[in-house]
Amino acid sequence: MNLLGAPVFKVTPTGLWLAAASGAVATGFGYVAWYRALRGLSAARAATVQLSMPVLVAAGGLVFLSEPLTLRLLVASAAMLAGIALVLGQRAAR
């Protein structure tokens, strides 16, 4: 169900505060993890690895939101990861 299809939608100050706080905390932890990972990566490698984010977000949707696993998602994820592997493999071979 999405916001437009919700039969009842109520905004409360507590709900808004909790949503903002959880978003800030999740974003903060994400940035801390990313910048710690950047320490050992070159700029080109970091840019390439960052392209895996849509696959990770989709995996989170599967696990935490019970999103359906579709052939489209599998093919798109495999194509993205294969492209990343090709770039990282090529850089390592040089």
C-alpha positions, 0 to 999 in steps of 0.5 A: 500500500502506498500513501495515496491508497491509504484509507486513513492518513494521520500526521502527528508531531511525534510521527514526524519527529520519529521519521526525521530522527530515524532518517537522520540516524540511518543517513548518518550511519550510512555516511560513516560506513561509506567514508570508512570504506573509502579509506582503502579505495581509489577514486575510480574504485570508489565510484564503481563500487558506489554503483552497487547501491541500487542492488543493496537497496533492492535487497533491503526491500526484499528482506525488510519490506517483503518486496517480491523477488521478480525476474526483472529485479534479478536480471537488472541486479545481475547486469549491474553487478556483472558490470561492476565486476568487469570494471573492478577486474579490469582495474586489478589486472592492470 
